[in-house]
């Protein structure tokens, strides 16, 4: 299971129950990134727990994920939960768009991008 540059390894037999990767998509072209995500998704379907740190997730990446942990500066937890609601909607948006809470739709149409924009805005208080 070397580096991401080695390409995706066969996911038929994950080497362990937990796979942790820090920025595994960095430096990869779009095709290689997609292939790596497909291999990691296959490992997860076979029962492996896959944890990735991704600093700028795309909508496609978020769609492939089942859960998300969003942290702000200093390791402050902003969100921890599913990516989708039981109805298939964006759980991240639903959590923030509740009455009296920050509305992500005001920042960007993609929830992942909106969280990044909201946390980068010094006038926004993100408290969960």
N, C-alpha and C positions, 0 to 999 in steps of 0.2 A: 504494500500500500504506500509506496514512496511519496514523492511530492506531486502536487497537481500537474506539474509539467510532464510527468510520466504518463499522464492520461488516466482515465478511470480504470480501476481494477475490476475484475469480475465480481459481481455482487452476489454470486450464488452461495458463497460461504464467508460471511463477514468474520474477520479474525477475532473479534471480541464483541461484547455486549454493548459497549459504549465507544462511539467514535467522536473525537473532538478535533475540530479544525479551525485554526485562526486565519481568517481571510483566505479561504481556499480558492476563491475565484480571481484574486488579484493577479494581474499579468496574463490572464488567459484571454484568448479571443472568444467571440460569442459562441462559436461552435464547440470549442473545448469546454467552456463554462457550462453549456447546456448538457454535454455528455457527462461531465462530472456530476452535475445536479441529478441527472437521470440515474447514475450509478449510486449516488448517496440515497436517493429516494428508494431504489430497489433494495438497498441494504436495510433501510428503515422498514420496508414492507416485510422483510424477512425476520424482523424482530429486533434489529439493532437500534439503539438510541443514538441519534446523530445530532450533535451540537455544533453549530457553526457561528462564528462571529462574522458579521457582514456589516460594514459601515454605511453602505449606500445601497440597500436592497431595491431591486426593481419590482415592478408590479408582477412580472413573470416569476421572479424568485419568491415573492410573498405568496403567490398562488400555489406554488409547489410545497410550501411549508405547512405544517399542521399547528405549530405553536410559535409564539414569539415572546422574547424577553427584551424590553426596551429599557436601556439605562441612560441616565443623563450624567453630566459631569460629576465627578466625585463618587461614581458608582451608585448614585441614587436610582432606585427602582421607579420607573415610570409606568410600565405595563408588564404584566406577566399573565399569559393566557392563550386561548386558541386564536388562530388567524381568522377562522370563519365561524359564524353563528350556526346553529342547527338548521336555519333556513337557507344557509349558503351565502349570507351577506358577510361583510367585513366586520369581524368582532372588534378589531382595533378601533375602527371608526365608531362603532356602536358604543364602546366604552368611553370614548372622548366626547362624543356628540350628545351625551345625556344632558338633560337640563342642568344649567348652572356649571357646566364643565366646558373646557376648551373645545371649540368646534374645529376639527381638523379640516373639514370641507372649506373653511375660510382660508386655508393656507395652500392646499394643492388637491387635485382630484385623486391622486394615489395616496392612500393612507400612510404608507411607509415614507414617502417623500414629505408628506405633510408633517409627520412627527419630527423629521429632521429639520424642516423649516421652522416649526414651532419652537423647538429647543434651541435653535440658533438665534432666535429673536430675543434680544435682551429685555424687551418689555413684557414678555410672556412668562407667567408663573405656571409651571407645570407641576401640579401636585396630585398624586393619586393615593 
